[in-house]
């Protein structure tokens, strides 16, 4: 399934208390922490900051260009060093695509237990990151490294976009359809992998999904009917859709039966392979989600399942849907699906699951 550790090295996943985007601080806890910080006056050229928990910051350079800047890093979600590097880098670059931008370069963030992992293993992690960056057509041009207790890897990713084409996560409109670009289930798969219960076919699906670059982003941004975009990562589909609705001041209806999942996910979740982050996510935002009758505990866990390097969530006008799905298909996202709709402006943003 995965490459064996070098000599007597431990499994990478055994070195982390949580893997991938499941390591994220829960939304409610993060909000409480950020309340302790002192805001500063922001420059007029800053087009996107922290106001709506967007995927990246955006700074206007001139009338034709804006710089998109983001960073993402986490602990191992898989044991193969090269796969870990690829996943982490793909995930970091995704935030650039989610803003509608094209990546231009990256910096590496590296924290490794030097006395535990060999130089060869660490080199393979970094080479995996380089492979993902090459696939995106960008160089990794430097970075920073520290000796740490847990293995940590990620990127600072930079991109460029025309200021008029920036796609925030807060611009959804009533009447929009919501399209999910990738199938869900990465958190469940990672929980099964950590307990050696993920099949070889399941592992292959997990790697294929988490290393698929969200390249449709810039092309989708050029469609006038696309109003908002984000990527679904550590807060799960429920959390990131809710962020979109909060920013827009809207309510959404989520068609649960239409949500795409990777094969085996439900069976594994029913078998108990659920991450702790799923429960933390629900505790943070579950009060803002109205569940349909018959929605089970497993359904709830899948709704909040933390995705690592997940897909784009797009809010678009109905007459743009065919074009949106055609862009996804051209880039190899055959499972992109309409999963809901934005139904109304409201002072109490929420998601109603149908």
C-alpha positions as CSV (number, residue, x, y, z in Angstrom):
1,X,0.0,0.0,0.0
2,X,2.7,2.5,1.0
3,X,6.5,2.5,0.9
4,X,8.0,0.9,4.0
5,X,9.8,3.2,6.5
6,X,13.6,3.3,6.1
7,X,15.4,0.9,8.5
8,X,13.7,1.2,11.9
9,X,12.0,4.5,11.4
10,X,8.5,4.9,12.8
11,X,5.5,5.3,10.6
12,X,5.1,9.0,9.7
13,X,1.5,9.0,10.9
14,X,2.6,7.7,14.3
15,X,4.5,10.9,14.8
16,X,1.5,13.1,14.6
17,X,-1.4,13.6,16.9
18,X,-3.6,14.4,13.9
19,X,-3.0,14.2,10.2
20,X,-3.6,16.5,7.3
21,X,-6.2,19.2,7.6
22,X,-7.7,17.3,10.5
23,X,-5.0,19.1,12.5
24,X,-6.8,22.4,12.1
25,X,-7.9,24.3,15.2
26,X,-11.7,24.0,15.5
27,X,-13.5,27.0,14.1
28,X,-15.0,28.2,17.4
29,X,-11.7,27.8,19.2
30,X,-9.9,29.7,16.4
31,X,-12.4,32.5,16.6
32,X,-11.9,32.9,20.3
33,X,-8.2,33.0,19.9
34,X,-8.4,35.7,17.2
35,X,-10.5,37.9,19.4
36,X,-7.5,38.3,21.6
37,X,-5.5,39.9,18.8
38,X,-5.3,43.7,18.2
39,X,-6.3,44.7,14.6
40,X,-4.4,47.2,12.7
41,X,-5.3,49.7,10.0
42,X,-5.2,48.0,6.6
43,X,-3.9,49.5,3.4
44,X,-6.4,50.3,0.6
45,X,-4.6,48.0,-1.7
46,X,-5.5,45.0,0.4
47,X,-8.5,43.6,-1.5
48,X,-9.1,40.5,0.7
49,X,-8.0,40.2,4.3
50,X,-9.4,38.3,7.3
51,X,-12.9,39.7,7.3
52,X,-14.6,36.6,5.9
53,X,-12.2,33.7,6.7
54,X,-11.3,33.6,3.0
55,X,-8.8,31.2,1.4
56,X,-6.0,33.8,0.9
57,X,-5.0,37.4,1.2
58,X,-5.1,39.5,-1.9
59,X,-3.1,42.7,-2.5
60,X,-3.6,44.9,-5.5
61,X,-0.3,45.6,-7.4
62,X,-1.8,47.6,-10.3
63,X,-4.9,47.8,-12.4
64,X,-4.2,44.5,-14.1
65,X,-2.6,42.4,-11.3
66,X,-3.3,41.4,-7.7
67,X,-1.0,39.2,-5.6
68,X,-2.6,36.3,-3.8
69,X,-0.7,35.0,-0.8
70,X,-1.5,32.0,1.4
71,X,0.1,29.3,3.5
72,X,-0.8,25.8,4.7
73,X,1.0,23.1,6.5
74,X,0.2,20.0,8.5
75,X,1.4,16.7,10.0
76,X,1.5,13.4,8.0
77,X,-1.8,12.0,6.8
78,X,0.0,9.1,5.1
79,X,3.1,7.1,5.8
80,X,4.8,7.3,2.4
81,X,7.1,10.4,2.6
82,X,6.8,11.3,-1.1
83,X,3.0,11.0,-1.0
84,X,2.9,13.2,2.2
85,X,4.9,15.9,0.5
86,X,2.7,15.8,-2.6
87,X,-0.5,16.0,-0.6
88,X,0.7,18.9,1.6
89,X,1.9,20.9,-1.3
90,X,-1.2,20.3,-3.4
91,X,-3.3,21.4,-0.5
92,X,-1.4,24.6,0.0
93,X,-1.5,25.6,-3.7
94,X,-5.3,24.9,-3.7
95,X,-6.0,28.2,-1.9
96,X,-4.5,30.1,-4.8
97,X,-6.8,28.4,-7.2
98,X,-9.8,28.9,-4.9
99,X,-9.3,32.7,-5.3
100,X,-9.4,32.4,-9.1
101,X,-5.6,33.0,-9.3
102,X,-2.8,31.2,-11.1
103,X,0.2,30.2,-8.9
104,X,3.6,31.7,-9.6
105,X,5.9,30.3,-6.9
106,X,6.1,28.8,-3.4
107,X,8.3,28.7,-0.3
108,X,8.6,25.6,1.8
109,X,7.8,25.3,5.5
110,X,9.6,22.4,7.1
111,X,9.6,21.1,10.7
112,X,11.1,17.7,11.2
113,X,12.3,15.5,14.1
114,X,15.9,15.3,13.0
115,X,16.9,12.6,15.5
116,X,13.9,10.4,14.5
117,X,13.7,10.6,10.7
118,X,16.5,10.0,8.3
119,X,17.8,12.7,5.9
120,X,16.6,10.4,3.1
121,X,13.0,10.3,4.4
122,X,12.9,14.1,4.9
123,X,14.4,14.5,1.4
124,X,11.6,12.4,0.0
125,X,9.0,14.5,1.7
126,X,10.4,17.7,0.2
127,X,10.8,16.0,-3.2
128,X,7.1,15.1,-3.1
129,X,6.3,18.8,-2.5
130,X,8.5,19.7,-5.4
131,X,6.6,17.2,-7.6
132,X,3.3,18.9,-6.8
133,X,4.8,22.3,-7.5
134,X,6.2,21.1,-10.8
135,X,2.7,19.8,-11.7
136,X,1.4,23.3,-11.0
137,X,4.1,24.8,-13.1
138,X,5.8,26.7,-10.3
139,X,9.2,26.6,-8.5
140,X,9.8,26.2,-4.8
141,X,12.3,29.0,-4.3
142,X,13.3,28.8,-0.7
143,X,11.6,28.5,2.7
144,X,12.4,27.9,6.4
145,X,13.1,24.8,8.4
146,X,13.2,23.9,12.1
147,X,13.9,20.8,14.2
148,X,10.5,19.9,15.7
149,X,8.9,17.0,17.7
150,X,6.3,16.2,15.0
151,X,6.9,16.1,11.2
152,X,5.4,19.2,9.6
153,X,5.4,20.2,6.0
154,X,3.7,22.7,3.8
155,X,4.1,25.8,1.5
156,X,3.6,29.5,1.3
157,X,2.0,29.8,-2.1
158,X,1.8,32.9,-4.2
159,X,-0.3,33.7,-7.3
160,X,-1.5,36.4,-9.6
161,X,-5.1,37.3,-10.6
162,X,-6.8,40.2,-12.3
163,X,-8.4,42.3,-9.6
164,X,-11.8,42.0,-11.4
165,X,-11.6,38.2,-11.4
166,X,-11.0,37.6,-7.7
167,X,-13.5,35.0,-6.3
168,X,-14.2,35.5,-2.7
169,X,-16.0,33.0,-0.5
170,X,-18.5,35.7,0.5
171,X,-20.1,36.6,-2.9
172,X,-22.8,33.9,-3.2
173,X,-26.3,35.1,-4.3
174,X,-29.8,33.8,-3.7
175,X,-30.7,31.6,-6.5
176,X,-27.2,30.3,-7.0
177,X,-26.4,26.6,-7.3
178,X,-23.6,25.1,-5.3
179,X,-21.2,22.7,-7.0
180,X,-18.7,20.5,-5.2
181,X,-15.7,19.7,-7.3
182,X,-14.2,16.6,-5.5
183,X,-15.7,13.7,-3.7
184,X,-15.5,13.7,0.1
185,X,-14.1,11.2,2.6
186,X,-10.4,12.0,3.1
187,X,-10.7,12.2,6.9
188,X,-12.5,8.8,7.1
189,X,-9.8,7.3,4.8
190,X,-7.0,8.8,6.9
191,X,-8.6,7.3,10.1
192,X,-8.8,3.9,8.5
193,X,-5.2,4.1,7.2
194,X,-3.8,5.0,10.6
195,X,-5.3,1.7,11.9
196,X,-4.2,-0.3,8.9
197,X,-7.7,-0.9,7.7
198,X,-7.7,1.0,4.4
199,X,-7.6,-1.2,1.3
200,X,-4.9,-0.7,-1.4
201,X,-7.7,0.5,-3.8
202,X,-8.9,2.9,-1.1
203,X,-5.4,4.2,-0.6
204,X,-5.0,4.7,-4.3
205,X,-8.2,6.7,-4.5
206,X,-7.2,8.8,-1.5
207,X,-3.8,9.7,-3.1
208,X,-5.4,10.4,-6.5
209,X,-8.0,12.8,-4.9
210,X,-5.6,14.6,-2.5
211,X,-2.9,15.2,-5.1
212,X,-5.3,16.4,-7.8
213,X,-4.6,20.1,-8.2
214,X,-7.7,22.4,-8.3
215,X,-6.7,23.8,-11.7
216,X,-10.3,24.6,-12.7
217,X,-10.1,27.7,-10.4
218,X,-8.7,30.3,-12.8
219,X,-10.9,29.2,-15.7
220,X,-14.0,29.2,-13.4
221,X,-13.1,32.7,-12.3
222,X,-13.4,34.0,-15.8
223,X,-17.1,32.9,-16.0
224,X,-19.3,35.8,-15.2
225,X,-21.9,33.5,-13.7
226,X,-19.5,32.2,-11.0
227,X,-20.0,34.4,-8.0
228,X,-18.1,32.8,-5.2
229,X,-15.5,30.0,-4.6
230,X,-13.7,28.3,-1.7
231,X,-12.1,25.0,-1.2
232,X,-13.4,22.3,1.2
233,X,-10.7,21.4,3.7
234,X,-10.4,20.9,7.5
235,X,-13.8,22.3,8.5
236,X,-15.6,19.8,6.3
237,X,-18.3,20.5,3.7
238,X,-20.6,21.8,6.4
239,X,-18.1,24.2,7.8
240,X,-16.8,25.7,4.5
241,X,-20.3,26.0,3.0
242,X,-21.4,27.7,6.2
243,X,-18.5,30.2,5.9
244,X,-19.7,31.0,2.4
245,X,-23.2,31.6,3.7
246,X,-22.0,33.7,6.6
247,X,-20.0,36.0,4.3
248,X,-22.9,36.4,1.9
249,X,-25.6,36.7,4.6
250,X,-27.5,33.8,3.0
251,X,-29.1,30.5,3.7
252,X,-28.3,27.4,1.8
253,X,-30.1,24.1,1.2
254,X,-27.8,21.1,1.0
255,X,-29.1,18.1,-1.0
256,X,-27.3,15.4,1.0
257,X,-28.2,12.6,-1.5
258,X,-26.3,14.5,-4.2
259,X,-23.0,14.9,-2.3
260,X,-20.3,12.9,-4.0
261,X,-18.2,10.5,-1.8
262,X,-15.2,8.3,-2.6
263,X,-16.1,4.6,-2.8
264,X,-15.9,2.8,0.6
265,X,-16.3,6.0,2.7
266,X,-19.7,5.3,4.1
267,X,-18.8,1.7,5.0
268,X,-15.7,2.8,6.8
269,X,-17.5,5.5,8.7
270,X,-20.1,3.0,9.7
271,X,-17.3,0.8,10.9
272,X,-16.1,3.6,13.3
273,X,-13.3,5.2,11.3
274,X,-14.1,8.8,12.1
275,X,-11.7,11.5,13.1
276,X,-11.8,13.5,16.3
277,X,-11.8,16.6,14.1
278,X,-15.2,15.7,12.8
279,X,-16.7,15.9,16.3
280,X,-14.9,19.2,17.1
281,X,-16.2,20.7,13.8
282,X,-19.8,19.8,14.8
283,X,-19.4,21.3,18.2
284,X,-18.2,24.5,16.6
285,X,-20.9,25.1,14.1
286,X,-23.6,22.4,14.4
287,X,-26.1,24.8,15.9
288,X,-26.2,26.6,12.6
289,X,-27.1,23.5,10.6
290,X,-30.7,22.2,10.4
291,X,-30.7,18.4,9.7
292,X,-33.3,16.5,7.8
293,X,-35.3,13.7,9.6
294,X,-33.4,10.4,9.5
295,X,-30.0,12.1,9.4
296,X,-27.8,9.6,11.2
297,X,-24.7,10.1,13.4
298,X,-22.6,8.7,10.5
299,X,-24.2,11.3,8.1
300,X,-23.3,14.0,10.6
301,X,-19.7,12.7,10.8
302,X,-19.4,12.8,7.0
303,X,-20.9,16.3,6.8
304,X,-18.1,17.5,9.1
305,X,-15.4,15.1,7.9
306,X,-12.2,17.2,7.6
307,X,-11.0,17.1,4.0
308,X,-7.3,17.4,3.1
309,X,-6.6,18.9,-0.3
310,X,-10.4,18.9,-0.9
311,X,-12.3,20.2,-3.9
312,X,-13.6,23.6,-4.9
313,X,-17.0,24.6,-3.8
314,X,-18.5,27.0,-6.4
315,X,-21.6,29.2,-6.1
316,X,-22.9,30.0,-9.6
317,X,-26.0,31.3,-11.4
318,X,-28.1,28.5,-12.8
319,X,-27.5,29.6,-16.4
320,X,-23.7,29.2,-15.8
321,X,-24.0,25.6,-14.5
322,X,-23.3,23.8,-17.8
323,X,-20.2,25.9,-18.3
324,X,-19.0,25.3,-14.8
325,X,-19.4,21.5,-15.1
326,X,-17.7,21.6,-18.5
327,X,-14.7,23.3,-17.0
328,X,-14.5,20.7,-14.2
329,X,-14.8,17.9,-16.8
330,X,-12.0,19.4,-18.9
331,X,-9.7,19.3,-15.9
332,X,-10.5,15.7,-15.0
333,X,-13.1,16.3,-12.2
334,X,-15.7,13.9,-13.4
335,X,-17.5,13.7,-10.0
336,X,-18.2,17.4,-9.8
337,X,-21.9,17.7,-8.7
338,X,-24.6,20.1,-7.8
339,X,-25.0,19.7,-4.1
340,X,-27.4,22.5,-3.1
341,X,-28.6,26.0,-3.7
342,X,-28.5,29.4,-2.1
343,X,-32.1,30.2,-1.2
344,X,-32.4,33.6,0.6
345,X,-30.7,36.5,2.3
346,X,-31.0,36.2,6.1
347,X,-29.7,37.8,9.3
348,X,-29.2,34.3,10.6
349,X,-27.0,32.4,8.0
350,X,-27.4,28.7,8.1
351,X,-27.5,25.4,6.1
352,X,-30.7,23.4,5.9
353,X,-29.9,19.8,4.9
354,X,-32.6,18.1,2.8
